[in-house]
Amino acid sequence: MGRLTEAAEAGGGVGAARSAGPPPNPLPLAASTPGCSATMASSDEDGSNGGAPELGEEREAPGRRRRLGWAATSWLTFYNIAMTAGWLVLAIAMVRFYMEKGTHKGLYKSIQKTLKFFQTFALLEIAHCLIGIVPTSVLVTGVQVSSRIFMVWLVTHSIKPIQNEESVVLFLISWTVTEITRYSFYTFSLLDHLPYFIKWARYNFFIILYPIGVAGELLTIYAALPYVKKTGMFSIRLPNKYNVSFDYYYFLLIIMASYIPLFPQLYFHMLRQRRKVLHGEVIVEKDD
């Protein structure tokens, strides 16, 4: 859920939802469909677009930036440039590792610090919503960001035996390409100079990356189940002084099951947004 919503452009996840009724300011591939509050980490559909306008918002951009002021716009531009650079560094490190080692084993360990830093840094997107410099629902953004955080810290980081699984490589590739595309899209949009290729990539790459990311996340969680069941990690057993219980094993099963209703809704929503943005089709979505 490595971001439960991103509003939907590429790769998948526990949070991919990053991915509820549409947010106050709908964003293409970022606004979620009704009832789907960002839940898949791979999903690039997060309403927190770094302040960059999309679709109909493009015509309103100058006015919005005047209202935000130069400080907010400058910060959002810096933030998106930094995130683009961070994920580019991650991509280069992954390519170099594979070229030198010829195997995926050890890849996660070699790039985990960079991954954890930049994925955790994305928590600032919640702050952007809270202070109003990005007109998106705090709840939607929070769910989408926390989904990626969950996948990074509470699954892959915490369960060492799964770090060399091929499935980890799947969602890493999906997330990396997705984030480079997404943050560069926001950066160029804020600078009022959006190359067509970046726009095209944002609304096309998800067709392959989203399923790959979702598959990687699901397979990774599945691979973690035996270890979680055996060790009882993060679980709370009765009796205890708080008289509450929690089983992390069954929690992970629920997370996996949530992909079944969410993935089709999100994926087809993104396809509709793609037609709207790239082909100018008028899409009328029914409210639930």
ZIDA-V846774 format. One record per residue. N is the residue number from 0. RES is the residue in one small letter. OMEGA is omega as a letter, one per 30 degrees, with the letter a starting at -180 (none if undefined). Layout:
N RES OMEGA
N RES OMEGA
//
This chain:
0 m l
1 g j
2 r a
3 l l
4 t b
5 e l
6 a k
7 a l
8 e a
9 a a
10 g a
11 g k
12 g a
13 v a
14 g a
15 a l
16 a none
17 r none
18 s none
19 a a
20 g a
21 p l
22 p a
23 p a
24 n a
25 p l
26 l l
27 p a
28 l l
29 a l
30 a a
31 s l
32 t a
33 p l
34 g a
35 c a
36 s l
37 a l
38 t a
39 m a
40 a a
41 s a
42 s a
43 d a
44 e l
45 d a
46 g a
47 s a
48 n l
49 g l
50 g a
51 a a
52 p l
53 e l
54 l a
55 g a
56 e a
57 e a
58 r a
59 e a
60 a a
61 p a
62 g a
63 r a
64 r l
65 r a
66 r a
67 l a
68 g a
69 w a
70 a a
71 a a
72 t l
73 s l
74 w a
75 l l
76 t l
77 f a
78 y a
79 n l
80 i a
81 a a
82 m l
83 t a
84 a a
85 g l
86 w l
87 l l
88 v l
89 l l
90 a l
91 i l
92 a l
93 m l
94 v a
95 r a
96 f a
97 y l
98 m a
99 e a
100 k a
101 g l
102 t l
103 h a
104 k a
105 g a
106 l a
107 y a
108 k a
109 s a
110 i a
111 q a
112 k l
113 t l
114 l a
115 k a
116 f a
117 f l
118 q l
119 t l
120 f a
121 a l
122 l l
123 l a
124 e l
125 i l
126 a l
127 h l
128 c a
129 l a
130 i l
131 g l
132 i l
133 v a
134 p a
135 t l
136 s l
137 v a
138 l a
139 v l
140 t l
141 g l
142 v a
143 q l
144 v a
145 s l
146 s l
147 r l
148 i l
149 f a
150 m a
151 v a
152 w a
153 l l
154 v a
155 t a
156 h a
157 s a
158 i a
159 k a
160 p a
161 i a
162 q l
163 n l
164 e l
165 e a
166 s l
167 v l
168 v a
169 l a
170 f l
171 l l
172 i a
173 s a
174 w a
175 t l
176 v l
177 t a
178 e l
179 i l
180 t a
181 r a
182 y l
183 s l
184 f a
185 y a
186 t a
187 f l
188 s l
189 l l
190 l a
191 d l
192 h a
193 l l
194 p a
195 y a
196 f l
197 i l
198 k l
199 w a
200 a a
201 r a
202 y l
203 n a
204 f a
205 f a
206 i l
207 i a
208 l a
209 y l
210 p l
211 i a
212 g l
213 v l
214 a l
215 g a
216 e a
217 l a
218 l l
219 t l
220 i l
221 y l
222 a a
223 a a
224 l a
225 p a
226 y a
227 v a
228 k a
229 k a
230 t a
231 g a
232 m l
233 f a
234 s l
235 i a
236 r l
237 l f
238 p l
239 n a
240 k l
241 y l
242 n l
243 v l
244 s l
245 f l
246 d a
247 y l
248 y a
249 y l
250 f l
251 l l
252 l l
253 i l
254 i l
255 m a
256 a a
257 s l
258 y a
259 i l
260 p a
261 l a
262 f a
263 p a
264 q a
265 l a
266 y a
267 f l
268 h l
269 m l
270 l l
271 r l
272 q l
273 r l
274 r a
275 k a
276 v a
277 l a
278 h l
279 g l
280 e l
281 v a
282 i l
283 v a
284 e l
285 k l
286 d l
287 d none
//
